[in-house]
Amino acid sequence: MSVRRLAPDDVQPASFALSPENERFLAAQVAKYPEGRQASAVIPALWQAQKQHGGWLPRAAIEAVAVRLGMPVIRVMEVATFYTMFNLEPVGRYFVQLCGTVPCHVKGALDLKQVLLDRVGDERHVTADGLFSWLEVECLGACCNAPMVQINDDYYEDLTPDLLVKLLDDLATGRPVKPGPQNGRVSSEPEGGPTTLSDPALFDGSLVGAWRSRFEEPAVAPASPAATGETAAATGTGPGDPKAAKPDAGRPVERGVADAPAQRAANGEAPLNPAERADQGNPAKATAVEPGSPSQGRPPQSEKSYTATPAKPEEGRLVADDKGTSPVAGTAPEAAPTRRDGSDTKPVGADPDASPGVAPKE
Ligand code: FES
């Protein structure tokens, strides 16, 4: 936890005024907000004031920002003392922020800390030449390149104690330094070079449009041993690939012979319903499918070809077993107590004995 106090009075300047350049910057920031909401620009105003004053915010700068934005001084003080990006006491020309959070810690941040203690001194101490001061901070978001430090506005990553010593020497002597990884790797790529996406075919354009081949080729050939990358993904088959659906998949199976009166008569069964007697022997009423007939193999054309779903007693519908209409084995159909063709479940008013074409009795 940072101690957020203003610097002692003996280091506080007597006054502070924003430079003309920063005045113009602040005017542009204030213009982004509606009239009366200029306080929204308080953070960029403090940030520019800190930069102008050598990297830290004196009391006079906080008060000047409050006057410029028409805010109570205490409101600006609350912001300046809350955010650790604002330094409230003098820092060195090169202000080093050392990340001490776990990823950097396990990669050697403690060794870097010892370098800073030896070279610069305690935290917040400014060297006699005014060049360096340092502070341990929490994660700076460069964990892939741990351990690292931020010096002023730049990150220096993949550090070792020797590399940090060299970096501080270069800064002290004015030699140019290069921000970013200090061990030679590019950005946060794997140390020792890339280990993925290493197939050159991925980058020479030869795989562009390879996916289209699975639609253009009638038969998918197994991927050749030389195929790699997207080519293999587009043309190869594997054990998990789905099989092609059969043309009749999911369709109901048509029975060869339907339970029609004419068919039952052809099988030697005497009809129970007089209406069926008129139909027996009428081939037009039979739905038996003869081998080689034009209808064989077609999808079903009428409800006669489907097996009816049995009614459930709990639905209050008539069920054959409930009425005792199931024929007893060995009983002639004529001796059955009632019909077994379901005609007794016809709507009320319908005459089950009516002949075809005859109007039902009133
Ligand atoms: S832990 Fe050090 S940058 Fe994230």
Residues whose N, C-alpha, C, O or C-beta is under 5 A from the ligand:
A	BS01	FES	C99 T101 V102 P103 C104 C139 L140 G141 A142 C143 A146
